[in-house]
Amino acid sequence: MGIITLGFIAVAIAIVRSIGMRNKKGFQSSLSIVKQAGLFSAVMGFLGQMIGLYNAFKAIEEMGNVSQAMLMGGLKVSSISTIYGLIVFGIALAAVYILGATSKQASYS
């Protein structure tokens, strides 16, 4: 989850950087960084879930008979990284759309 947090920090820095951009090339570069960092966070969230599921299934295989409650608890915990990664991706995507719309409005006025 730490790597997803780093992705979130990269998204935040790129958003702040793009707000202060005056030239179009630098602005587009910042928006590209926001999109890439958001996508990276989403992918790392899915990877974290897959690693968590692998470890959970490995433990279940070793223990043998496992209750449904324990299985569902493991599945719930493994989903946390995916949810966090998707939240960061959603924030990045929303920022790209909002910043893109405001830059188009500013260029027409």
C-alpha positions in Angstrom: 0.0 0.0 0.0 3.0 2.3 0.4 3.7 2.2 -3.3 0.1 3.3 -4.0 0.5 6.1 -1.5 3.6 7.2 -3.5 1.4 7.1 -6.6 -1.1 9.3 -4.9 1.7 11.8 -3.9 2.8 11.9 -7.5 -0.7 12.6 -8.6 -1.0 15.4 -6.1 2.3 17.0 -7.1 1.5 16.8 -10.8 -2.0 18.4 -10.2 -0.4 21.3 -8.3 2.3 21.6 -10.9 -0.3 21.7 -13.8 -2.3 24.4 -12.1 0.6 26.8 -12.3 1.5 25.9 -15.9 1.3 28.7 -18.4 2.4 27.0 -21.6 0.3 24.3 -23.3 3.2 21.7 -23.7 4.0 21.8 -20.0 0.4 21.5 -19.0 -0.2 18.5 -21.3 2.9 16.9 -19.8 1.6 17.4 -16.3 -1.8 15.9 -17.2 0.0 12.9 -18.7 1.9 12.4 -15.4 -1.4 12.6 -13.5 -3.0 9.9 -15.7 0.1 7.7 -15.6 0.5 7.9 -11.8 -3.2 7.2 -11.3 -3.1 4.2 -13.6 0.0 3.0 -11.9 -1.8 3.2 -8.5 -4.7 1.2 -9.9 -2.4 -1.5 -11.3 -0.5 -1.7 -8.1 -3.8 -2.1 -6.2 -4.8 -5.1 -8.4 -1.3 -6.6 -8.0 -1.6 -6.2 -4.2 -4.9 -8.0 -4.3 -3.5 -10.9 -6.4 -0.6 -11.3 -4.0 -2.9 -11.2 -1.0 -5.3 -13.8 -2.6 -2.3 -16.1 -3.5 -1.1 -16.0 0.1 -4.6 -16.6 1.4 -5.2 -19.5 -0.8 -1.8 -20.9 0.1 -2.7 -20.7 3.8 -6.1 -22.3 3.2 -4.4 -25.1 1.2 -2.1 -25.8 4.1 -4.8 -25.6 6.8 -7.2 -27.8 5.0 -10.8 -27.3 6.3 -11.5 -23.6 6.6 -14.8 -21.9 7.6 -16.6 -19.6 5.2 -16.3 -16.7 7.6 -12.5 -17.0 7.6 -12.4 -17.3 3.8 -14.6 -14.2 3.4 -12.5 -12.3 5.9 -9.4 -13.0 3.8 -11.1 -11.9 0.6 -12.2 -8.7 2.3 -8.7 -7.9 3.5 -7.2 -8.6 0.1 -9.6 -6.1 -1.5 -8.3 -3.1 0.5 -5.3 -2.4 -1.8 -7.6 -2.6 -4.9 -10.1 -0.2 -3.4 -7.3 2.2 -2.4 -5.7 2.0 -5.9 -9.0 2.7 -7.6 -9.7 5.7 -5.3 -6.4 7.2 -6.3 -7.1 6.4 -10.0 -10.5 8.0 -9.7 -9.0 11.2 -8.1 -6.4 11.3 -10.9 -9.1 10.9 -13.6 -11.3 13.5 -12.1 -8.4 15.9 -11.9 -7.5 15.3 -15.6 -11.1 16.0 -16.7 -11.5 19.1 -14.5 -8.1 20.6 -15.4 -8.7 19.8 -19.1 -12.1 21.5 -19.0 -10.8 24.6 -17.2 -7.8 24.9 -19.5 -10.1 24.9 -22.6 -12.4 27.5 -21.0 -9.4 29.7 -20.1 -8.0 29.4 -23.7 -11.3 30.6 -25.2 -11.7 33.7 -23.0 
